[in-house]
Structures are given as C-alpha cells and as structure tokens.
Amino acid sequence: MDGNIMYLFLAALIPMIIGFLWYHPKTFGTVWINQTSLKPEDLEKGNMLLIFGLSYIFSVMIAFVLSSFVIHQAALAGLFVMDPEFAREGSELNTYYTEFMAEHGTRHRSFGHGAVHGIMCGIFMVLPIIGIISLFERRTWKYVLVNAGYWIVTLALMGGVICQFL
C-alpha cells in the first residue's frame, strides 16, 4: 500500500463527475428533483464555490476511508502501525510485515476487486443510511433509489480506481 496518495485526490473527483451525469435532466435529474421540494431555479442559488469545495473535501474523506475497505493489505498495516516495534527497522515485526508485503502486497489489487467492494459499501452502508433518513423525512422510494444508485455507482468507480492505482 505504498502507492501514490494522489490517486485518493483523483478518486475524490469521481462523485462530481458521476453527479453531473447522474443528476442531469436527461438521466435521473428530473426524477430526483420531482422527489424533492426543490425547483430547478433553486439549484442555481447558493454559493457554488462553497458547495463544490465542501463536496470535494467530503469526497476526499470518503476516498480515504474507502481505501481501507478495498485494499486488504491496509488491515495488516493498521494492525501493526501503533506498535513501536513496527517502526524499528530490522525488528521482527517490521521484517514480518516487509516480507509479507513483498509476497502478498499485490493480491486482490485490481479495478474489479475494488469496484466490488465499492458496490458492497454502497449497498450495505449508504443505501441503509439514505433509507433511514428518507423514512423519517417521508421521502419516496424513488428518491432513495436515485440517490443510493448514484452512490453505489460512484463508490464502485472510486473503489476500482483506489484499489487499482493506490
């Protein structure tokens, strides 16, 4: 997992790109807006720099956490990183980790593997969160499916990019 962290920042652009396509009026945008209390002119209001800036920061946070779900080797590093012995070059723990990563560090590191884990995160984490909030806000199932679908596709692509390139 010694990859280029720049890919986390690139993967964080995916929600914006997919959002532009997903919520476009010719795809799911019209369905989505009909399920909200918004009007098309409401979307033009607001500080767009702030909205997109914060959206990107939140997307970086998602990419960072998603990397621990899609890259299994991160679990091993996470298990050892707080142990002072791990940081000491030549220690038994450091040697074990180095040898393990040399032999298994590239296992399950493909776009497809990351996409599967991204889909799982979307279905088993995001869908229930959106579903619960929507139940209490009295939103329709169309609203849930449009938003959860967006996140499932987005997390699949983010997971694929992170797993393949990080």
C-alpha positions as CSV (number, residue, x, y, z in Angstrom):
1,M,0.0,0.0,0.0
2,D,2.9,2.3,-0.8
3,G,1.0,3.7,-3.7
4,N,0.7,7.3,-4.8
5,I,-1.7,9.1,-2.5
6,M,-2.6,11.4,-5.4
7,Y,-5.0,8.7,-6.6
8,L,-7.1,9.4,-3.5
9,F,-7.5,13.0,-4.6
10,L,-8.2,11.9,-8.1
11,A,-10.8,9.4,-6.9
12,A,-12.4,12.2,-5.0
13,L,-13.3,13.8,-8.3
14,I,-15.4,10.9,-9.3
15,P,-18.5,11.9,-7.2
16,M,-18.6,15.2,-9.0
17,I,-18.2,13.7,-12.5
18,I,-20.8,11.0,-11.9
19,G,-23.1,13.5,-10.1
20,F,-23.0,15.8,-13.2
21,L,-24.1,12.8,-15.3
22,W,-26.5,11.1,-12.9
23,Y,-28.4,14.2,-11.8
24,H,-28.6,15.6,-15.4
25,P,-32.2,16.2,-16.5
26,K,-31.7,13.7,-19.3
27,T,-30.8,10.9,-16.8
28,F,-32.2,10.9,-13.3
29,G,-32.2,14.7,-12.6
30,T,-35.8,15.2,-13.4
31,V,-36.9,12.2,-11.3
32,W,-34.7,13.4,-8.4
33,I,-36.0,17.0,-8.5
34,N,-39.6,15.8,-8.6
35,Q,-39.0,13.8,-5.4
36,T,-37.6,16.8,-3.5
37,S,-39.1,20.1,-2.5
38,L,-36.7,21.9,-4.8
39,K,-37.4,23.7,-8.0
40,P,-34.9,23.9,-10.9
41,E,-34.3,27.6,-10.2
42,D,-33.4,26.7,-6.5
43,L,-30.4,24.8,-7.8
44,E,-28.9,27.9,-9.2
45,K,-29.0,29.7,-5.9
46,G,-26.3,29.3,-3.2
47,N,-22.6,29.7,-3.1
48,M,-21.4,27.2,-5.7
49,L,-17.8,27.6,-4.7
50,L,-18.6,26.6,-1.2
51,I,-20.9,23.8,-2.3
52,F,-18.4,22.2,-4.7
53,G,-15.4,22.9,-2.4
54,L,-17.0,21.2,0.6
55,S,-18.3,18.4,-1.7
56,Y,-14.7,17.7,-2.8
57,I,-13.4,17.8,0.8
58,F,-16.1,15.3,1.8
59,S,-15.2,13.2,-1.2
60,V,-11.6,13.1,-0.2
61,M,-12.7,11.9,3.2
62,I,-14.8,9.1,1.6
63,A,-11.9,8.1,-0.6
64,F,-9.6,7.9,2.4
65,V,-12.0,5.6,4.3
66,L,-12.9,3.6,1.2
67,S,-9.2,2.8,0.7
68,S,-9.3,0.8,3.9
69,F,-12.3,-1.3,2.6
70,V,-10.9,-2.0,-0.8
71,I,-7.2,-2.6,0.0
72,H,-6.9,-5.6,2.3
73,Q,-3.2,-5.0,2.9
74,A,-4.2,-1.8,4.8
75,A,-5.7,-4.0,7.5
76,L,-2.2,-5.5,8.2
77,A,-0.6,-2.2,8.3
78,G,-3.3,-0.9,10.6
79,L,-2.8,-3.8,12.9
80,F,0.9,-3.0,13.4
81,V,1.2,0.7,12.9
82,M,0.8,1.7,16.6
83,D,3.3,-0.9,17.8
84,P,6.7,0.9,18.5
85,E,8.4,-2.3,17.4
86,F,6.9,-1.9,13.9
87,A,8.7,1.4,13.3
88,R,12.1,0.0,14.2
89,E,14.0,-1.1,11.1
90,G,15.1,-4.7,11.3
91,S,12.7,-5.6,14.2
92,E,10.9,-9.0,14.0
93,L,7.6,-7.2,13.4
94,N,9.0,-4.9,10.7
95,T,10.7,-7.8,9.0
96,Y,7.5,-9.9,9.0
97,Y,5.5,-7.0,7.6
98,T,8.1,-6.3,4.9
99,E,8.3,-9.9,3.8
100,F,4.5,-10.4,3.9
101,M,4.0,-7.3,1.7
102,A,6.8,-8.4,-0.7
103,E,5.0,-11.7,-1.2
104,H,1.3,-10.7,-1.0
105,G,1.2,-6.9,-1.4
106,T,-0.3,-7.0,-4.8
107,R,-3.0,-9.7,-4.2
108,H,-6.6,-8.5,-4.9
109,R,-5.3,-5.2,-6.2
110,S,-7.5,-4.8,-9.3
111,F,-10.1,-2.4,-10.5
112,G,-12.7,-5.1,-10.4
113,H,-11.9,-6.1,-6.9
114,G,-12.1,-2.5,-5.7
115,A,-15.4,-2.0,-7.6
116,V,-17.0,-5.0,-5.9
117,H,-16.0,-3.6,-2.5
118,G,-17.3,-0.2,-3.5
119,I,-20.6,-1.7,-4.5
120,M,-20.8,-3.6,-1.2
121,C,-20.2,-0.3,0.7
122,G,-22.9,1.4,-1.3
123,I,-25.5,-1.4,-0.8
124,F,-24.7,-2.2,2.8
125,M,-23.8,1.2,4.2
126,V,-25.1,4.0,2.0
127,L,-28.4,2.5,1.0
128,P,-29.4,1.9,4.6
129,I,-28.3,5.4,5.7
130,I,-30.2,7.1,2.9
131,G,-33.2,4.7,3.5
132,I,-33.4,5.5,7.2
133,I,-33.1,9.3,6.7
134,S,-35.7,9.1,3.9
135,L,-38.1,7.2,6.1
136,F,-38.1,9.9,8.7
137,E,-38.2,12.7,6.1
138,R,-41.1,10.9,4.4
139,R,-39.3,10.7,1.1
140,T,-40.3,8.3,-1.6
141,W,-38.6,5.1,-2.6
142,K,-37.8,6.7,-6.0
143,Y,-35.8,9.3,-4.0
144,V,-34.0,6.6,-2.1
145,L,-33.2,4.6,-5.3
146,V,-32.0,7.6,-7.3
147,N,-29.6,8.7,-4.5
148,A,-28.5,5.3,-3.4
149,G,-28.0,4.3,-7.0
150,Y,-25.7,7.3,-7.5
151,W,-23.6,6.3,-4.5
152,I,-23.4,2.7,-5.5
153,V,-22.1,3.5,-8.9
154,T,-19.8,6.3,-7.6
155,L,-18.3,4.1,-4.8
156,A,-17.8,1.2,-7.3
157,L,-15.8,3.5,-9.6
158,M,-13.9,5.1,-6.6
159,G,-13.2,1.7,-5.2
160,G,-11.9,0.5,-8.5
161,V,-9.6,3.4,-9.0
162,I,-8.3,3.3,-5.4
163,C,-7.7,-0.5,-5.4
164,Q,-6.0,-0.5,-8.9
165,F,-3.8,2.5,-8.5
166,L,-3.1,3.4,-4.9
